[in-house]
Amino acid sequence: MTGDCAGGEVFALRVLGHDMAPEFSHGEIIVVEPDGALRDGSFVLAELADGWTLRQLCRRGDGWALRALNPAPGSAPEQPLPGLGAVRGVVIQKAVPGRRRLSKSYL
């Protein structure tokens, strides 16, 4: 993703991997709102030094952390978040291709 898009436009992405299962499974489509309200427990898309990641935002004392629901073996389930500026959007909806009734809203 680059700076060519308007900041507030909602966009969709496909989930890759299993580290956010069971809430988000490989192949599901998520809808992300760049200007969404951040709160403890929100599912967010963040840009970190090693790339983009889908995680749950968690309040930790005076700071924040990103949590994987199903971390890979040997991986830390949480990582401190240097600042909320790394968050690029909040997940507002998910859709399971071909299974409309399994769609879910996070508003």
Residue pairs with C-beta under 8 A, 6 or more apart in sequence:
1 52
1 88
5 11
7 34
7 35
8 34
8 35
9 34
10 31
10 32
10 33
10 34
10 92
11 31
11 32
11 34
11 89
12 29
12 30
12 31
12 32
13 29
13 30
13 32
13 45
14 27
14 28
14 29
14 30
15 24
15 25
15 26
15 27
15 28
15 29
15 30
15 54
15 94
16 26
17 26
18 25
18 26
18 70
19 68
19 69
19 70
19 71
19 72
19 75
20 43
20 54
20 55
20 56
20 68
20 69
20 70
21 69
21 70
22 69
22 70
23 43
23 69
24 30
24 43
24 54
24 69
24 91
24 94
25 96
27 97
28 94
28 95
28 96
28 97
29 94
29 95
29 96
29 97
30 43
30 45
30 54
30 91
30 93
30 94
30 95
31 91
31 92
31 93
31 94
31 95
32 45
32 88
32 89
32 90
32 91
32 92
33 89
33 90
33 92
34 88
34 89
35 89
36 42
36 89
36 90
36 92
37 90
38 44
38 57
38 84
38 87
38 90
39 57
40 57
40 58
40 59
41 56
41 57
41 58
42 56
42 57
42 90
42 91
42 106
43 54
43 55
43 56
43 57
43 90
43 91
43 106
44 54
44 55
44 56
44 57
44 66
44 87
44 88
44 89
44 90
44 91
45 52
45 53
45 54
45 87
45 88
45 89
45 90
45 91
46 52
46 53
46 55
46 66
46 81
46 86
46 87
46 88
47 86
47 88
48 66
48 79
48 86
52 88
53 66
54 91
55 66
55 67
55 68
56 66
56 67
56 68
56 69
57 64
57 65
57 66
57 67
57 81
57 87
58 64
58 65
58 66
58 67
58 78
60 78
60 80
63 80
63 81
64 80
64 81
64 83
64 84
65 78
65 79
65 80
65 81
66 78
66 79
66 81
67 77
67 78
68 75
68 77
68 78
71 77
81 87
90 106
91 106
92 105
92 106
92 107
93 103
93 104
93 105
93 106
93 107
94 103
94 104
94 106
95 102
95 103
96 102
96 103
